[in-house]
Amino acid sequence: MGERPYTLLSCSMSIDGYLDSATDERLLLSNEADFDRVDGVRAGCDAILVGAETVRRDNPRLMVRAESRRDDRAARGLRPSPVKVTVTAKGQLDAGAKFFTTGDVEKLVYCASDTVDTVRERLDGVATVVDGGQPVDLAWMTEDLYARGICRLMVEGGGSIHTQFLTAHLVDELHLVVAPFFVGDSRARRFVSDGEFPWHPGRRATLAEVRQIGDVVLLRYALSERFGTDQVGTDQVGTDQVGTDRPGTVR
Ligand SMILES: NC(=O)c1ccc[n+]([C@@H]2O[C@H](COP(=O)([O-])OP(=O)(O)OC[C@H]3O[C@@H](n4cnc5c(N)ncnc54)[C@H](OP(=O)(O)O)[C@@H]3O)[C@@H](O)[C@H]2O)c1
């Protein structure tokens, strides 16, 4: 196996483990202080990855919001925000989505082989479309990202992506935020779906930190021996106001 980026999976969920509601109405899981913490973690990464369903459903911008953090990145010779990455098989992505239209940063789309030509045509000029196999091989994709200079990757959902990254043991660190309410509707998307996870009753993960952030709690788990060798971005909390234009799970 080739080298892959240090990978941090970040998500917020309800007490009963849901990422979202079952309706089209947006579900606000985190609070402003926690969105700001996430912004700091983003600023410390080279790329942010979400699944195509999250791009379609949430229409996130996936940008670093705090000006001080963007300036700090620029001072380090980086783009103000990390590279954006998504994965698709069907390729039904709208070139007008905020993922593509916001930020002067590279956008990478890892696409299944059988739709790659159509998707290249559809996203011509707005993204680099990479043939990722059939379906996209996520382990290979992480190695390809590393080869493109992505040393620190932040995975921000949704459930399908979480499940595949975690079951394939591609995550070094997990940031799990628990919001103080229940969703109680099994039609909604859960944090993960069924799978064979490397951590089970016989092999417990290491709980590295518990932090109260207002009315939510952050649980930080070490999921690989690489945890702790790369601390960038885990504690960065700036003073800039976080935008409130689009309340949602991923912004
Ligand atoms: N609470 C949070 O922190 C948080 C964060 C992010 C998202 N969410 C929520 O999560 C929900 C979306 O989660 P989800 O599980 O339905 O979708 P998802 O994980 O965002 O995306 C799944 C899609 O990604 C593509 N994909 C995934 N693995 C692939 C592979 N190996 N090869 C090719 N394509 C692949 C497929 O796209 P195609 O369908 O295009 O083929 C698939 O349908 C939304 O409700 C969103 O609001 C919550």
The ligand as a Tripos MOL2 file, in Angstrom:
@<TRIPOS>MOLECULE
LIG
   48    52     1     0     0
SMALL
NO_CHARGES

@<TRIPOS>ATOM
      1 N1        -23.9850   15.6740   10.4610 N.am      1 LIG1
      2 C1        -22.9250   15.7490    9.6920 C.2       1 LIG1
      3 O1        -21.8240   16.0340   10.1810 O.2       1 LIG1
      4 C2        -23.0780   15.4940    8.2270 C.ar      1 LIG1
      5 C3        -21.9870   15.6770    7.3850 C.ar      1 LIG1
      6 C4        -22.1390   15.4050    6.0310 C.ar      1 LIG1
      7 C5        -23.3560   14.9540    5.5520 C.ar      1 LIG1
      8 N2        -24.3980   14.7960    6.3940 N.ar      1 LIG1
      9 C6        -25.6660   14.2570    5.9120 C.3       1 LIG1
     10 O2        -25.4250   12.9710    5.3730 O.3       1 LIG1
     11 C7        -26.4110   12.7130    4.3900 C.3       1 LIG1
     12 C8        -25.7310   12.1750    3.1480 C.3       1 LIG1
     13 O3        -25.1210   10.9600    3.4830 O.3       1 LIG1
     14 P1        -25.1920    9.7400    2.4820 P.3       1 LIG1
     15 O4        -24.6040    8.5690    3.1730 O.co2     1 LIG1
     16 O5        -26.5670    9.6250    1.9540 O.co2     1 LIG1
     17 O6        -24.2890   10.2070    1.2590 O.3       1 LIG1
     18 P2        -22.7520   10.6320    1.1120 P.3       1 LIG1
     19 O7        -21.8840    9.7310    1.9270 O.co2     1 LIG1
     20 O8        -22.6260   12.0950    1.2860 O.co2     1 LIG1
     21 O9        -22.5460   10.3490   -0.4390 O.3       1 LIG1
     22 C9        -22.8180    9.0830   -0.9610 C.3       1 LIG1
     23 C10       -22.5730    9.1520   -2.4250 C.3       1 LIG1
     24 O10       -21.1720    9.2840   -2.6850 O.3       1 LIG1
     25 C11       -20.8400    8.5310   -3.8350 C.3       1 LIG1
     26 N3        -19.9680    7.4270   -3.4250 N.ar      1 LIG1
     27 C12       -19.7050    6.9930   -2.1730 C.ar      1 LIG1
     28 N4        -18.8210    5.9920   -2.2020 N.ar      1 LIG1
     29 C13       -18.5210    5.7940   -3.5000 C.ar      1 LIG1
     30 C14       -17.6430    4.8960   -4.1810 C.ar      1 LIG1
     31 N5        -16.8650    4.0220   -3.5070 N.pl3     1 LIG1
     32 N6        -17.5830    4.9530   -5.5490 N.ar      1 LIG1
     33 C15       -18.3280    5.8610   -6.2150 C.ar      1 LIG1
     34 N7        -19.1610    6.7400   -5.6190 N.ar      1 LIG1
     35 C16       -19.2450    6.6990   -4.2930 C.ar      1 LIG1
     36 C17       -22.1340    8.0430   -4.4390 C.3       1 LIG1
     37 O11       -22.5540    9.1220   -5.2690 O.3       1 LIG1
     38 P3        -23.5480    9.0110   -6.5160 P.3       1 LIG1
     39 O12       -24.8860    8.8170   -5.8880 O.co2     1 LIG1
     40 O13       -23.3860   10.3240   -7.1890 O.co2     1 LIG1
     41 O14       -23.1010    7.8580   -7.3320 O.co2     1 LIG1
     42 C18       -23.0120    7.9250   -3.1970 C.3       1 LIG1
     43 O15       -24.3800    7.9570   -3.4770 O.3       1 LIG1
     44 C19       -27.1280   14.0200    4.1270 C.3       1 LIG1
     45 O16       -28.3860   13.9540    4.7560 O.3       1 LIG1
     46 C20       -26.2710   15.0620    4.8000 C.3       1 LIG1
     47 O17       -27.0100   16.1290    5.3090 O.3       1 LIG1
     48 C21       -24.2770   15.0660    7.7150 C.ar      1 LIG1
@<TRIPOS>BOND
     1     1     2 1
     2     2     3 2
     3     2     4 1
     4     4     5 ar
     5     4    48 ar
     6     5     6 ar
     7     6     7 ar
     8     7     8 ar
     9     8     9 1
    10     8    48 ar
    11     9    10 1
    12     9    46 1
    13    10    11 1
    14    11    12 1
    15    11    44 1
    16    12    13 1
    17    13    14 1
    18    14    15 2
    19    14    16 1
    20    14    17 1
    21    17    18 1
    22    18    19 2
    23    18    20 1
    24    18    21 1
    25    21    22 1
    26    22    23 1
    27    23    24 1
    28    23    42 1
    29    24    25 1
    30    25    26 1
    31    25    36 1
    32    26    27 ar
    33    26    35 ar
    34    27    28 ar
    35    28    29 ar
    36    29    30 ar
    37    29    35 ar
    38    30    31 1
    39    30    32 ar
    40    32    33 ar
    41    33    34 ar
    42    34    35 ar
    43    36    37 1
    44    36    42 1
    45    37    38 1
    46    38    39 2
    47    38    40 1
    48    38    41 1
    49    42    43 1
    50    44    45 1
    51    44    46 1
    52    46    47 1
@<TRIPOS>SUBSTRUCTURE
     1 LIG1         1 GROUP 0 **** ****
